[in-house]
Amino acid sequence: MPETFEVLVPLLNPNEPEARLSELLVANGQQVKQGGILCTLETTKSTAELSAQKEGYVIGLQATIGDMLRAGNRLCWLADEADWQPPEPEQISAPSIEGGLPKGLRITEPALTLAQQADLDFSSLPIGPLITKKIIREVMIRESDMAPKLPDGPFNPQAMIIYGGGGHGKSLIDLVHALGTFQLVGLIDDGLEVGTEVMDLTVFGSGRLLSTLAERGLRLAVNAVGGVGDIGSR
């Protein structure tokens, strides 16, 4: 009987159970050497190359570039013989969620548990970005009486919001006040909790609110994102 090795998707970030397959360097039937790179995986905070733990032929590879792969799931097999056939996959029941999850919704298990406990409507969550507990808490606050009131009204050419409530943001708040030309109505920040007060300005939420604020007549925003590890935030 040929020796086989099951290649599993590693957990790159404890807060993100999925990783994006950004590069795929092998194909089914291809022979690889021990230590050869199979693929590259990415999360929002890290990138890692997945290498072959043994020499063998790639069998049962179904993923394609761009797929989101869940940690612990199988990427492929490595077998001593090119014609080896993998066993039939077991049927695993998904967690029971009344009504199911919207197609394309990506959510961490802790966030899913919190959302279920709060009885949130999953259809109200954004499709695309990975939903974390922080995002769920933002939604919970917005849907409660504790949510800060967002600006809403006709277009005001002087109304302005600051993106970033750290040290750089505080300096820009002082600068805007000194100019006396614009009216600061609040802050958005990807790290601070909704409702936090920074120099008498309220944090409305994260950068995901930009489009909502624009629809409500707010057109001016100042980028106060300072030192970050990932320039994507800027």
ZAMARGU-4260 file (C-alpha; in steps of 0.2 Angstrom, whole numbers, plus 5000, padded with zeros to 4 digits):
<rodrens>
0) 5000/5000/5000 | 5007/5017/4995 | 5012/5029/5008 | 5002/5045/5008 | 5003/5062/5018
5) 4988/5073/5020 | 4992/5092/5018 | 4981/5103/5029 | 4979/5121/5029 | 4988/5129/5044
10) 4980/5142/5056 | 4990/5158/5052 | 4981/5169/5064 | 4971/5163/5079 | 4957/5177/5075
15) 4955/5172/5057 | 4951/5154/5053 | 4952/5156/5035 | 4967/5161/5023 | 4967/5166/5005
20) 4976/5156/4992 | 4986/5169/4984 | 4998/5158/4974 | 4997/5140/4969 | 5014/5132/4962
25) 5008/5114/4960 | 4995/5104/4950 | 4987/5087/4952 | 4999/5073/4947 | 5014/5084/4949
30) 5029/5077/4958 | 5036/5088/4972 | 5052/5086/4982 | 5052/5087/5001 | 5053/5105/5006
35) 5046/5111/4989 | 5034/5126/4990 | 5016/5121/4987 | 5007/5137/4989 | 5006/5154/4997
40) 4993/5158/5010 | 4987/5176/5016 | 4977/5183/5030 | 4974/5201/5034 | 4990/5201/5045
45) 5002/5188/5038 | 5008/5178/5023 | 5015/5161/5023 | 5022/5148/5011 | 5016/5130/5013
50) 5029/5117/5009 | 5029/5099/5006 | 5033/5088/5021 | 5038/5073/5010 | 5042/5069/4992
55) 5027/5063/4982 | 5014/5066/4969 | 5000/5079/4972 | 4983/5071/4973 | 4966/5078/4976
60) 4970/5096/4974 | 4953/5106/4971 | 4957/5124/4977 | 4961/5138/4965 | 4970/5155/4967
65) 4959/5167/4976 | 4949/5153/4986 | 4947/5156/5005 | 4953/5140/5014 | 4948/5136/5031
70) 4962/5131/5044 | 4962/5112/5047 | 4954/5108/5030 | 4964/5097/5017 | 4973/5106/5003
75) 4978/5090/4995 | 4987/5073/4997 | 5005/5068/4993 | 5007/5050/4988 | 5021/5039/4983
80) 5012/5033/4967 | 5004/5045/4954 | 4989/5034/4951 | 4984/5033/4970 | 4966/5037/4973
85) 4961/5046/4988 | 4946/5040/4999 | 4929/5046/4997 | 4926/5062/5007 | 4916/5061/5023
90) 4899/5070/5023 | 4901/5083/5037 | 4885/5092/5043 | 4887/5111/5044 | 4882/5120/5061
95) 4864/5122/5061 | 4859/5141/5059 | 4841/5145/5056 | 4839/5152/5039 | 4857/5148/5035
100) 4871/5161/5031 | 4870/5173/5017 | 4880/5167/5002 | 4898/5174/5003 | 4897/5179/5021
105) 4914/5176/5029 | 4913/5176/5048 | 4925/5169/5062 | 4918/5156/5074 | 4919/5168/5089
110) 4910/5182/5079 | 4897/5169/5074 | 4893/5164/5092 | 4892/5182/5097 | 4880/5186/5083
115) 4869/5171/5087 | 4868/5176/5106 | 4863/5194/5101 | 4850/5187/5088 | 4857/5198/5074
120) 4851/5197/5057 | 4865/5190/5047 | 4858/5198/5031 | 4863/5215/5038 | 4882/5210/5039
125) 4893/5216/5025 | 4898/5203/5011 | 4917/5202/5007 | 4927/5207/5023 | 4930/5194/5036
130) 4917/5198/5050 | 4926/5198/5067 | 4919/5200/5085 | 4924/5218/5084 | 4912/5221/5069
135) 4898/5212/5078 | 4900/5223/5093 | 4899/5238/5082 | 4883/5232/5074 | 4876/5228/5091
140) 4879/5245/5097 | 4872/5253/5081 | 4856/5243/5083 | 4854/5248/5102 | 4849/5264/5110
145) 4868/5267/5114 | 4873/5270/5096 | 4879/5288/5093 | 4868/5298/5081 | 4876/5299/5064
150) 4875/5316/5054 | 4860/5316/5043 | 4854/5330/5033 | 4857/5342/5018 | 4875/5343/5011
155) 4885/5354/5022 | 4901/5360/5013 | 4910/5364/5030 | 4906/5347/5039 | 4921/5336/5041
160) 4925/5320/5049 | 4942/5314/5055 | 4948/5296/5050 | 4959/5290/5065 | 4958/5295/5083
165) 4976/5292/5088 | 4990/5305/5091 | 4990/5310/5073 | 4972/5312/5073 | 4972/5323/5089
170) 4985/5335/5081 | 4974/5337/5065 | 4959/5340/5077 | 4969/5355/5084 | 4974/5361/5067
175) 4956/5360/5060 | 4950/5370/5075 | 4964/5383/5073 | 4959/5386/5055 | 4941/5389/5060
180) 4935/5385/5042 | 4927/5368/5045 | 4915/5360/5057 | 4921/5343/5064 | 4906/5332/5067
185) 4915/5316/5073 | 4928/5303/5071 | 4929/5286/5063 | 4943/5274/5069 | 4946/5255/5065
190) 4953/5252/5082 | 4942/5262/5095 | 4925/5256/5101 | 4910/5265/5095 | 4905/5279/5106
195) 4923/5283/5112 | 4926/5301/5115 | 4942/5309/5108 | 4944/5328/5112 | 4925/5330/5113
200) 4922/5321/5096 | 4913/5304/5096 | 4919/5289/5087 | 4904/5283/5075 | 4913/5267/5070
205) 4926/5260/5058 | 4930/5265/5040 | 4916/5254/5034 | 4905/5269/5038 | 4912/5281/5025
210) 4900/5277/5011 | 4885/5278/5024 | 4891/5295/5030 | 4893/5301/5011 | 4875/5296/5008
215) 4870/5307/5023 | 4878/5322/5016 | 4895/5322/5023 | 4908/5324/5010 | 4924/5329/5019
220) 4936/5317/5028 | 4954/5320/5034 | 4965/5305/5034 | 4973/5304/5051 | 4980/5286/5050
225) 4997/5287/5056 | 5010/5273/5058 | 5003/5257/5053 | 5010/5240/5048 | 4999/5238/5033
230) 4997/5254/5021 | 4980/5247/5015 | 4972/5256/5029 | 4978/5273/5022
</rodrens>
